[in-house]
Amino acid sequence: PYIAPSMDLSSQTERWATWAVQARNFAKRQNFTDAVARMKLVQASIQEALAEVGDAGDKARVEAHLALANEQLAELEAQYEAWHSEIAERRQHTIDSASEEMSRPIPSPTE
């Protein structure tokens, strides 16, 4: 979102912090898709703010927030990839063992 020159940078910082906490909470529940999406929102918002900031001190603070957001996003993406790979491995194991499972007789309820 656009930061008007009169807008306080601290309100933006609070919003980014809130979104980052939400992303971490999504990750705790293994909802990595939403966690990554939320951190990308944080990153995009910070990049937009960086383009609008003129003061050197504010620019340095926003750049520090962006560096932290990039780091957190990379961590969440790594967790997402590991989670996704684990699911893919389980899926492949199920596919690979399907012929063995299909060769077993179906249990009869009358027995």
Beta strands, then each sheet from edge to edge (+ up, - down):
end
